[in-house]
Amino acid sequence: MTAPLNKPKVATVWLDGCSGCHMSFLDLDERLVTLASLVDIVYSPVVDPKEFPQHVDLTLVEGAVSSEEDFHKANLIRRCSSVVIAFGDCSVTANVPGMRNTWEPRALLDAAYVEKATSPAEAANRKARIPLKVVPPLRAQAVPLHEVIPVDVFIPGCPPPADAIWQVLTELLAGKTPDICAVTRFGR
């Protein structure tokens, strides 16, 4: 098989999630070699580039939009990507990150960094030291990707199986509309 001269550019992004979707992506195993002959992976948590590139053909987005950083990254991804794929149940429905939606953001930070401290003295000391400079400001609610930007394709699953990821990618690369229902469903 000969590689096309101008390979499509593919990116993967990890917002608020557990990285399980990226682990499933790596479960493509030997198919990753085939994929590498068909596309250029231009951005991913498993490669080095620090800034999201312009003109990406396909972007798989794992995770819910929970912080201001996630919100801005999602909008950048949409501006720079021809096709955006909600990758896994957190991206499709907010899933586990959405479980925090009954808490106000400050109460959530207090619970994580103060109330769960190991002693009252440590809790009093930590209250003033919640790492707000390194923890991105939380949005009021964790939401699925499609509530922030238009999404072209949804791959449900927690995590989605490698076969579903493969089917979606190869069908999109072939110019087809993927039939995801044949290979996965929510929570699978």
C-alpha positions as CSV (number, residue, x, y, z in Angstrom):
1,M,0.0,0.0,0.0
2,T,1.5,3.4,-1.0
3,A,0.9,6.4,1.3
4,P,-0.8,9.4,-0.1
5,L,1.5,12.4,-0.7
6,N,-0.6,14.7,1.4
7,K,-1.7,12.6,4.4
8,P,-4.7,13.8,6.4
9,K,-3.7,15.5,9.7
10,V,-5.1,13.8,12.8
11,A,-5.1,15.1,16.3
12,T,-6.2,13.6,19.6
13,V,-7.0,15.7,22.7
14,W,-7.7,14.9,26.3
15,L,-10.0,17.3,28.2
16,D,-11.6,16.2,31.6
17,G,-11.5,12.5,31.5
18,C,-9.4,9.5,32.6
19,S,-7.3,8.8,29.5
20,G,-9.2,5.5,28.9
21,C,-10.2,6.5,25.4
22,H,-6.5,7.2,24.5
23,M,-5.7,3.7,26.0
24,S,-8.3,2.2,23.6
25,F,-6.7,4.2,20.8
26,L,-3.4,2.6,21.6
27,D,-5.2,-0.8,21.7
28,L,-5.4,-0.5,17.9
29,D,-2.1,-2.3,18.2
30,E,-0.6,-3.3,14.8
31,R,-3.3,-1.2,13.1
32,L,-1.4,1.9,14.5
33,V,1.3,1.1,11.9
34,T,-1.3,1.0,9.2
35,L,-2.8,4.2,10.5
36,A,0.6,5.9,10.6
37,S,1.0,5.1,6.9
38,L,-2.4,6.8,6.1
39,V,-2.3,9.9,8.4
40,D,0.1,12.3,10.2
41,I,-0.6,12.5,13.9
42,V,0.0,16.2,14.5
43,Y,-1.1,16.6,18.1
44,S,-1.8,14.2,21.0
45,P,-1.1,13.7,24.7
46,V,1.4,11.0,23.5
47,V,3.4,13.3,21.2
48,D,5.4,16.4,21.9
49,P,3.8,19.5,20.3
50,K,2.6,22.0,22.9
51,E,0.2,24.1,20.7
52,F,-2.8,22.8,18.8
53,P,-2.0,23.2,15.0
54,Q,-4.0,25.0,12.3
55,H,-5.7,23.0,9.6
56,V,-6.3,19.6,11.2
57,D,-8.5,17.2,9.2
58,L,-9.8,15.0,12.0
59,T,-9.6,15.6,15.8
60,L,-10.7,13.0,18.4
61,V,-11.6,14.8,21.7
62,E,-11.7,12.8,24.9
63,G,-13.3,14.2,28.0
64,A,-16.0,16.6,29.2
65,V,-15.6,20.4,29.1
66,S,-15.1,21.2,32.8
67,S,-12.7,24.1,33.1
68,E,-12.1,27.4,31.3
69,E,-9.0,25.8,29.8
70,D,-11.2,22.9,28.3
71,F,-13.7,25.5,27.0
72,H,-11.0,27.5,25.2
73,K,-9.3,24.4,23.9
74,A,-12.6,23.1,22.5
75,N,-13.2,26.3,20.7
76,L,-9.7,26.3,19.3
77,I,-10.1,22.7,18.1
78,R,-13.4,23.6,16.3
79,R,-11.8,26.5,14.6
80,C,-8.8,24.5,13.4
81,S,-10.4,21.1,12.6
82,S,-12.5,20.0,9.6
83,V,-14.0,17.1,11.5
84,V,-14.4,17.0,15.3
85,I,-15.1,13.6,16.9
86,A,-16.6,13.3,20.4
87,F,-14.4,10.4,21.6
88,G,-15.9,8.4,24.5
89,D,-18.8,8.8,26.9
90,C,-17.3,11.7,28.8
91,S,-17.1,13.7,25.6
92,V,-20.5,12.5,24.4
93,T,-22.5,12.9,27.7
94,A,-20.1,14.4,30.3
95,N,-20.3,11.0,32.1
96,V,-18.1,10.8,35.2
97,P,-16.9,14.4,35.1
98,G,-20.6,15.4,35.1
99,M,-21.0,13.8,38.5
100,R,-19.5,16.9,40.0
101,N,-22.3,19.1,38.7
102,T,-24.2,19.1,42.0
103,W,-21.3,21.0,43.6
104,E,-20.4,24.7,43.2
105,P,-16.8,24.9,41.8
106,R,-15.4,26.5,45.0
107,A,-17.1,23.9,47.2
108,L,-15.6,21.2,45.0
109,L,-12.1,22.7,45.4
110,D,-12.6,23.0,49.2
111,A,-13.6,19.4,49.4
112,A,-10.7,18.2,47.3
113,Y,-7.9,20.4,48.8
114,V,-9.2,21.3,52.3
115,E,-11.7,18.9,53.7
116,K,-9.8,15.8,52.5
117,A,-6.6,17.1,54.1
118,T,-5.1,14.7,56.6
119,S,-5.4,16.9,59.7
120,P,-7.2,20.0,60.9
121,A,-3.9,21.9,61.0
122,E,-3.0,20.8,57.4
123,A,-6.6,21.8,56.3
124,A,-6.2,25.3,57.8
125,N,-2.8,25.7,56.2
126,R,-4.1,24.4,52.8
127,K,-7.2,26.6,52.7
128,A,-5.0,29.5,51.9
129,R,-3.0,27.4,49.5
130,I,-5.5,25.9,47.1
131,P,-3.4,25.9,44.0
132,L,-5.7,28.2,42.0
133,K,-2.7,29.3,39.8
134,V,-2.2,25.8,38.5
135,V,-5.7,24.3,38.7
136,P,-7.6,25.8,35.7
137,P,-10.8,27.7,36.8
138,L,-13.7,25.3,36.9
139,R,-16.8,26.1,34.9
140,A,-20.2,26.0,36.7
141,Q,-21.0,22.6,35.1
142,A,-19.0,19.8,33.3
143,V,-20.8,19.4,29.9
144,P,-20.4,17.2,26.9
145,L,-18.4,18.6,24.0
146,H,-21.5,19.2,21.8
147,E,-22.8,21.7,24.3
148,V,-19.8,23.9,23.6
149,I,-19.0,23.3,19.9
150,P,-20.6,21.6,16.9
151,V,-19.5,17.9,16.8
152,D,-19.5,15.9,13.6
153,V,-19.2,12.3,14.8
154,F,-19.8,10.7,18.2
155,I,-18.0,7.5,19.4
156,P,-19.7,6.4,22.6
157,G,-18.2,3.9,25.0
158,C,-16.4,4.0,28.3
159,P,-14.0,3.6,26.8
160,P,-14.9,3.0,23.1
161,P,-13.5,-0.3,21.8
162,A,-10.5,-0.1,19.5
163,D,-12.6,-1.7,16.7
164,A,-15.1,1.2,16.9
165,I,-12.3,3.8,16.8
166,W,-10.7,2.0,13.8
167,Q,-14.0,1.8,12.0
168,V,-14.8,5.5,12.4
169,L,-11.3,6.6,11.4
170,T,-11.1,4.3,8.3
171,E,-14.6,5.2,7.1
172,L,-13.9,8.9,7.5
173,L,-10.6,8.6,5.7
174,A,-12.4,6.7,2.9
175,G,-14.9,9.6,2.6
176,K,-17.7,7.6,4.1
177,T,-20.2,8.3,7.0
178,P,-19.4,5.9,9.8
179,D,-22.1,3.6,11.1
180,I,-21.0,3.5,14.7
181,C,-24.0,1.6,16.0
182,A,-22.7,-1.6,14.5
183,V,-19.6,-1.6,16.7
184,T,-20.4,0.2,20.0
185,R,-22.9,1.8,22.3
186,F,-23.0,3.9,25.4
187,G,-21.1,2.5,28.4
188,R,-19.6,-0.4,26.4
